[in-house]
């Protein structure tokens, strides 16, 4: 009997050419499919909730696949983690209806981008944070970020190589949180600046371009209200640079209609 399994995973994207299989690169999808093949003997193709670029991390990525294996669902996490590299971990596994699709069924996705605003970076956290030792006006960045909330054409914040027919997306929420760390607020150390953006979907490089433009606002190179004008321009050249991939993390994916199935995970339910 064919079954449909939905899994949540975390991974450190440093060593990988993104989530989705590439012609000549080691990807997270490759590792997952190899682990499933070792476990069941099946050649399966997994379907992720979305792509992440090379070097991007995930705390709550999801994927689904169909299998004829009758391994109890509660055993899959342990069985696959024993076959996966150290930097990829399955955190949840649930059985879902056959018609469920991890990408098409997703209602909301949240990304987090982390910036270390201290003068010296943390050697243990530096693979997951952009280091920016210069002063950033976080209040101005918050003001600029607010212009992007709503339903808009985000062409200005999409890669020129985007193949999507429509660049219209909805950003439901966007906020900036600052963890002052040991030095405390008001010192020369700005702490860790986390930018959270939640939407119904994202274009290629969209969050990283938003962050690169917000950094220019924080540096005083742009005014906060320019974010609105950049959005209206629908021109990639109007926005700032693409921020480094290592500061970006797919934070969580939410499925509103699956609450009866997903009572076990904070990563897949709000």
Secondary structure in CASP SS format (residue, H / E / C, confidence):
PFRMAT SS
TARGET T0000
AUTHOR 0000-0000-0000
METHOD secondary structure of the structure
MODEL  1
X C 1.00
X C 1.00
X E 1.00
X E 1.00
X E 1.00
X E 1.00
X E 1.00
X E 1.00
X E 1.00
X E 1.00
X E 1.00
X C 1.00
X H 1.00
X H 1.00
X H 1.00
X C 1.00
X C 1.00
X C 1.00
X C 1.00
X C 1.00
X C 1.00
X E 1.00
X C 1.00
X C 1.00
X E 1.00
X C 1.00
X C 1.00
X H 1.00
X H 1.00
X H 1.00
X H 1.00
X H 1.00
X H 1.00
X H 1.00
X H 1.00
X H 1.00
X H 1.00
X H 1.00
X H 1.00
X H 1.00
X C 1.00
X C 1.00
X C 1.00
X C 1.00
X C 1.00
X C 1.00
X E 1.00
X E 1.00
X C 1.00
X C 1.00
X C 1.00
X C 1.00
X C 1.00
X C 1.00
X C 1.00
X C 1.00
X E 1.00
X E 1.00
X E 1.00
X E 1.00
X E 1.00
X E 1.00
X E 1.00
X E 1.00
X E 1.00
X E 1.00
X E 1.00
X C 1.00
X C 1.00
X C 1.00
X C 1.00
X C 1.00
X H 1.00
X H 1.00
X H 1.00
X H 1.00
X H 1.00
X H 1.00
X H 1.00
X H 1.00
X H 1.00
X C 1.00
X C 1.00
X C 1.00
X C 1.00
X C 1.00
X C 1.00
X E 1.00
X E 1.00
X E 1.00
X E 1.00
X E 1.00
X E 1.00
X E 1.00
X E 1.00
X E 1.00
X C 1.00
X C 1.00
X C 1.00
X C 1.00
X C 1.00
X C 1.00
X C 1.00
X C 1.00
X C 1.00
X C 1.00
X C 1.00
X E 1.00
X E 1.00
X E 1.00
X E 1.00
X E 1.00
X E 1.00
X E 1.00
X E 1.00
X E 1.00
X C 1.00
X C 1.00
X C 1.00
X C 1.00
X C 1.00
X C 1.00
X C 1.00
X C 1.00
X C 1.00
X H 1.00
X H 1.00
X H 1.00
X C 1.00
X E 1.00
X E 1.00
X C 1.00
X C 1.00
X C 1.00
X C 1.00
X C 1.00
X C 1.00
X H 1.00
X H 1.00
X H 1.00
X H 1.00
X H 1.00
X H 1.00
X H 1.00
X H 1.00
X H 1.00
X C 1.00
X C 1.00
X C 1.00
X E 1.00
X E 1.00
X E 1.00
X E 1.00
X C 1.00
X H 1.00
X H 1.00
X H 1.00
X C 1.00
X C 1.00
X C 1.00
X C 1.00
X C 1.00
X C 1.00
X C 1.00
X C 1.00
X C 1.00
X C 1.00
X E 1.00
X E 1.00
X E 1.00
X E 1.00
X E 1.00
X E 1.00
X E 1.00
X E 1.00
X E 1.00
X E 1.00
X E 1.00
X E 1.00
X C 1.00
X H 1.00
X H 1.00
X H 1.00
X C 1.00
X C 1.00
X C 1.00
X C 1.00
X C 1.00
X C 1.00
X C 1.00
X C 1.00
X E 1.00
X E 1.00
X E 1.00
X E 1.00
X E 1.00
X E 1.00
X E 1.00
X E 1.00
X C 1.00
X C 1.00
X C 1.00
X C 1.00
X C 1.00
X C 1.00
X H 1.00
X H 1.00
X H 1.00
X H 1.00
X H 1.00
X H 1.00
X H 1.00
X H 1.00
X H 1.00
X H 1.00
X H 1.00
X H 1.00
X H 1.00
X C 1.00
X C 1.00
X C 1.00
X C 1.00
X C 1.00
X C 1.00
X C 1.00
X H 1.00
X H 1.00
X H 1.00
X H 1.00
X H 1.00
X H 1.00
X H 1.00
X H 1.00
X C 1.00
X C 1.00
X H 1.00
X H 1.00
X H 1.00
X C 1.00
X C 1.00
X C 1.00
X C 1.00
X C 1.00
X C 1.00
X H 1.00
X H 1.00
X H 1.00
X E 1.00
X E 1.00
X E 1.00
X E 1.00
X E 1.00
X E 1.00
X E 1.00
X C 1.00
X H 1.00
X H 1.00
X H 1.00
X C 1.00
X C 1.00
X C 1.00
X C 1.00
X C 1.00
X C 1.00
X C 1.00
X C 1.00
X C 1.00
X C 1.00
X C 1.00
X C 1.00
END
